[in-house]
Amino acid sequence: MQGKNLAYDVIWSEPALDVLSTFDLKTKTKIMDKVEFYLSNNPIQLSKPLKGLFAGLYSYRVGKIRIIFAIKNNTLVVARIGMRKDVYET
């Protein structure tokens, strides 16, 4: 019996990709790997649900960087990426 791949599909928003492109290659690779190969397999347990203006979204930490995302059906939608002090600004 083969195991099912339960990983969520990942979609990167344009604003998230814009910020991602500003990081050095090592940081960019680390963020993408953490999201694509780690977070996408278990997003609810690995992240923190947000409140207030960001209710319905989740936060995942990679070092000092926060990844803000939504879960829609079997898709993880990365909405924002940034340093903690900046990522929650509206």
Helices and strands as residue ranges (DSSP letters): E 9-12, H 14-20, H 25-33, I 34-38, G 39-41, H 43-46, E 48-49, G 52-54, E 58-62, E 65-72, E 75-83, H 84-87
